[in-house]
Amino acid sequence: MIRSHNFSAGPSALPIEVLEKVHQELFDFAGTGSSIMEISHRSVLFKNLFEKIESDIRDILDIPENYKVLFLQGGATLQFSQVPMNLLNGKKKADYIHTGLWSGKAIRSASRFCDTHIVASNEMTGFNHIPLQEELNLSSDAAYLHYTENETVQGVQFNYTPNSSVPLVCDASSSLLSKPIELNKHGLVYASAQKNIGISGVTIVIINEDLFNMAPNSTPEILNYTSLAKANSLINTPATFPLYITGLMLDWLISQGGIAEVHHRNKQKAGLLYDTISSSGGFYKNNVID
Ligand SMILES: *Cc1c(COP(=O)(O)O)cnc(C)c1O
């Protein structure tokens, strides 16, 4: 068998060790005589798996005690709406940094719920760089500041964590678990799994407990961070198979040396790519400026 290379951001390739483990356990997970897809999400076995996933991700990312980790569905795309549905707290405005396609989608979704104030945009220059902190025209009456840590399509990434007096919200879909993150500077970080953390079907939300109890009563329970946290993300049946894959990805990441080692390898890979572009004598072109 020849495995092909897949350079797509997501769904992306999984480590062969992860695929082999799935293959091994597909007909008999932990001696149950069933696959993980066929057992109850309320069973002790699944509960243990779920708890291990949370404790592994807490270890890997060094998540502070006062942050909850939620495992949700609907992708990062649902978070574009779920964030304003939960965090406006009676305010009418939210700040957004417009750096490319994904932050643009987040802004369009949030516009249904509040005024979206664009604190900086690089649209005029084709989204070819990230604005500096000094260039952010922040408002003091915003409910939160939203940014997209890595613009997966345009290829621009923040090399600093924005400072703001209001809670900072981060779409880290294509960067969570690829490098360390300063969680204590954030109110909420979300990421869908299919880029770095497994397969599609799971969205990870890491939220500071200070942001609970802000959603209006009309918010459906299944979209309310506070209700979801109280139910340990189990208001309804979670995406059991994608969660299982996330668990295997975390095992793999730990076995490779954790986030520091993965970050090191990612810098090497990026270096290889950018060196090839710049030494191609103009054959390849990089639109991104530092
Ligand atoms: C892929 C991606 C999304 C969309 O994720 P879905 O799971 O398809 O909703 C959002 N933001 C960023 C930065 C992404 O890379």
The ligand as a Gaussian input file, in Angstrom:
#p B3LYP/6-31G(d) Opt

LIG

0 1
 C      -11.393000      25.293000       9.005000
 C      -11.593000      26.543000       9.749000
 C      -12.863000      26.945000      10.195000
 C      -14.129000      26.180000       9.861000
 O      -14.239000      25.007000      10.565000
 P      -15.554000      24.098000      10.381000
 O      -15.279000      22.964000      11.329000
 O      -15.632000      23.678000       8.949000
 O      -16.722000      24.909000      10.804000
 C      -12.961000      28.117000      10.913000
 N      -11.875000      28.868000      11.206000
 C      -10.636000      28.507000      10.791000
 C       -9.479000      29.375000      11.145000
 C      -10.460000      27.350000      10.048000
 O       -9.228000      27.006000       9.636000

